Amino acid sequence: MRQSRTVRWMDGAAQVLIGATAVVAVCMAMAGGQRDEPPALRLRAAMAAYQAQQWPQAYEDFAALADHGDAPAARVAAMMVRQGPQLFGQRFDVSPERLARWQRTMRGDTVALADVDAGRLVLETGAASRGMPARASAVPVALQLAHAH
C-alpha cells in the first residue's frame, strides 16, 4: 500500500521528535537532575530505593551523596561495595581512590576552616570541628600567615 506524502512527512517528523526526546533525556540524566534537591531529600530517595530493593539505583544515589561528603551515605555505599555479592547478588564497582575518600568521610577526616584570627589560620578536620574526641587525624593544625607590609 502506498502512503501519501503527508503520512510520510508525519512519520519522519515523529521519528525526529522521538530521537530529540531521547537525546534530551540522556543529557538530563548525565547532568544529574537531582543536584538541585537538598541532601536530606536525596538521602531519603536513596533510602527509599534501598528499601524497595532497587540496588543499582540505591548504590548510585548513596555513592553520589558520599562523593559530596555525606558520612551516612558513605557508610552504606561502602557496605554495598564490600557485601554486594553476598547481600545483593551483584557487585558494585568503585575505584580504590573513591573508596578511600568515602572511608575518610566516614571517619570525619575532611578538612574545614575552623577559625581565622589576625595573622593565624586554624584548620580542623571534620571530626574535631564537630566536637568529637581528638584523634591523631583530628588534631587542629595552626598555620602562621606571613604579613606582607
C-alpha positions in Angstrom: 0.0 0.0 0.0 1.3 3.4 -1.0 1.4 6.2 1.7 0.6 9.7 0.9 3.3 12.4 1.2 1.6 13.8 4.3 1.7 10.5 6.1 5.4 10.0 5.2 6.2 13.5 6.4 4.4 12.9 9.7 6.2 9.6 10.2 9.5 11.4 9.6 8.6 14.2 12.0 7.6 11.7 14.7 10.9 9.9 14.4 12.8 13.1 14.7 10.8 14.1 17.7 11.4 10.7 19.4 15.1 11.0 18.7 15.3 14.5 20.1 13.4 13.4 23.2 15.9 10.6 23.7 18.8 13.0 23.4 17.3 15.4 25.9 16.6 12.6 28.4 20.2 11.3 28.1 21.5 14.9 28.6 19.3 15.3 31.7 20.5 12.0 33.1 24.1 12.9 32.5 23.7 16.3 34.1 22.2 14.7 37.3 18.8 16.2 37.7 18.8 15.6 41.4 21.6 18.1 42.1 19.1 20.8 42.9 17.5 18.8 45.6 18.6 19.2 49.2 20.9 16.5 50.5 18.3 15.3 53.1 15.8 14.7 50.3 18.4 12.9 48.2 19.3 10.7 51.2 15.6 9.9 51.7 15.3 9.0 48.0 18.4 6.7 48.3 16.9 5.0 51.3 13.6 4.5 49.5 15.4 2.9 46.6 17.3 0.7 49.1 14.1 -0.4 50.9 12.5 -1.1 47.5 15.4 -3.4 46.7 16.4 -1.3 43.7 20.1 -1.9 44.4 21.7 -0.2 41.4 19.7 3.0 41.9 20.3 3.0 45.7 24.0 2.5 45.2 24.2 5.3 42.6 22.3 7.6 45.0 24.4 6.8 48.1 27.6 7.0 46.1 26.8 10.5 44.8 26.0 11.6 48.3 29.2 10.0 49.6 31.2 11.9 47.0 29.7 15.1 48.4 30.8 14.3 51.9 27.7 12.6 53.4 29.1 10.2 56.1 26.0 8.0 56.5 25.7 7.7 52.7 29.4 6.8 52.5 28.9 4.0 55.1 26.0 2.5 53.1 27.8 2.8 49.8 31.0 1.2 51.2 29.0 -1.6 52.7 27.2 -2.2 49.4 30.6 -2.4 47.7 32.0 -4.8 50.3 28.9 -7.0 50.7 27.5 -6.7 47.2 27.7 -10.4 46.1 26.6 -11.8 49.4 23.8 -9.4 50.3 22.6 -8.0 46.9 23.6 -10.7 44.4 25.7 -8.3 42.4 29.0 -6.3 42.5 29.2 -2.6 42.8 32.4 -1.3 41.3 34.3 1.5 42.9 37.9 2.7 42.4 40.3 2.3 45.3 40.7 6.1 45.5 36.9 6.7 45.7 36.5 4.1 48.4 39.4 5.7 50.3 37.7 9.1 50.1 34.5 7.5 51.4 36.4 6.0 54.3 37.9 9.4 55.2 34.4 10.8 55.1 33.2 8.1 57.4 36.0 8.9 59.9 35.4 12.6 59.6 38.8 13.3 58.2 37.7 16.1 56.0 39.5 19.4 56.4 37.4 22.5 57.2 38.2 26.1 58.0 37.6 26.5 61.8 39.0 29.9 62.8 40.6 32.9 61.2 42.4 35.1 63.6 44.7 38.1 63.0 47.6 36.5 61.2 46.7 33.0 62.2 44.7 30.4 60.3 43.4 27.4 62.2 42.3 24.3 60.3 40.5 21.4 61.9 39.4 18.0 60.5 35.7 17.3 60.3 35.7 15.2 63.4 37.3 17.9 65.6 35.1 20.6 64.2 32.0 18.6 65.2 33.2 18.4 68.8 34.3 14.7 68.5 37.2 13.4 70.6 40.5 14.4 69.1 42.5 11.6 67.4 45.8 11.8 65.7 44.0 12.6 62.4 41.7 15.2 64.1 44.3 17.4 65.7 43.9 21.1 64.8 46.6 22.5 62.7 47.7 26.1 63.0 49.5 28.0 60.3 51.1 31.3 60.8 50.5 33.6 57.9 53.3 36.0 56.9 52.2 39.6 56.9 53.3 41.4 53.7 53.8 45.1 54.5 
